[in-house]
Amino acid sequence: MTEDTRRRKKFDCVEFMRQARARITAETANMTAEERVEWFNSRRYSDPVLEAMAARIRKSTQDRPTDSSDN
């Protein structure tokens, strides 16, 4: 990427992702696996498409048995 392109860039996707990952890691650092699942399942999104996707994921994780030794 040239210097000119960097100056014109208004949104840095990689930096945004790194910041989001750091925030989520900090918020969930001291949680158990079950607490993390509940934390992710409790998130709501303002974007209707993202919320619909999250709702499908929440439903699929709730329908699935939690004991993986049955597989």
C-alpha positions as CSV (number, residue, x, y, z in Angstrom):
1,M,0.0,0.0,0.0
2,T,1.4,3.4,-1.0
3,E,1.7,6.4,1.4
4,D,-0.9,8.2,-0.7
5,T,-3.4,5.4,-0.3
6,R,-2.9,5.3,3.5
7,R,-3.6,9.0,3.8
8,R,-6.9,8.6,1.9
9,K,-8.1,5.6,3.9
10,K,-11.0,6.6,6.2
11,F,-11.5,3.2,7.8
12,D,-8.9,0.6,8.7
13,C,-10.6,-2.8,8.9
14,V,-7.5,-4.5,10.3
15,E,-7.2,-2.0,13.1
16,F,-10.9,-2.1,13.9
17,M,-10.7,-5.9,14.1
18,R,-7.7,-5.8,16.4
19,Q,-9.4,-3.3,18.7
20,A,-12.6,-5.4,18.8
21,R,-10.7,-8.6,19.6
22,A,-8.8,-6.8,22.4
23,R,-12.0,-5.5,23.9
24,I,-13.7,-8.9,23.8
25,T,-10.7,-10.6,25.2
26,A,-10.5,-8.2,28.1
27,E,-14.2,-8.5,28.8
28,T,-14.2,-12.3,28.8
29,A,-10.7,-13.0,30.2
30,N,-11.8,-14.3,33.6
31,M,-14.9,-16.2,32.4
32,T,-15.4,-20.0,32.2
33,A,-16.2,-21.5,28.8
34,E,-19.9,-21.7,29.8
35,E,-19.9,-18.0,30.9
36,R,-18.3,-17.0,27.6
37,V,-21.1,-18.9,25.6
38,E,-23.7,-17.0,27.7
39,W,-21.9,-13.7,27.2
40,F,-21.8,-14.2,23.4
41,N,-25.4,-15.4,23.3
42,S,-26.6,-12.3,25.2
43,R,-25.1,-9.8,22.7
44,R,-27.5,-7.9,20.5
45,Y,-26.7,-6.2,17.2
46,S,-28.2,-3.0,15.8
47,D,-27.8,-4.4,12.2
48,P,-30.8,-6.6,11.4
49,V,-28.8,-9.0,9.3
50,L,-26.2,-9.5,12.0
51,E,-28.9,-9.9,14.6
52,A,-30.7,-12.6,12.5
53,M,-27.4,-14.5,12.0
54,A,-26.7,-14.3,15.8
55,A,-30.2,-15.5,16.6
56,R,-29.7,-18.5,14.3
57,I,-26.4,-19.3,16.0
58,R,-27.9,-18.9,19.5
59,K,-30.7,-21.3,18.6
60,S,-28.3,-23.9,17.2
61,T,-26.1,-23.8,20.2
62,Q,-29.1,-24.1,22.6
63,D,-30.5,-27.0,20.6
64,R,-27.2,-28.9,20.7
65,P,-26.3,-31.0,23.7
66,T,-23.5,-29.5,25.8
67,D,-21.8,-32.9,26.6
68,S,-19.3,-33.5,23.8
69,S,-18.6,-37.1,25.1
70,D,-21.8,-38.3,23.4
71,N,-20.2,-37.8,19.9
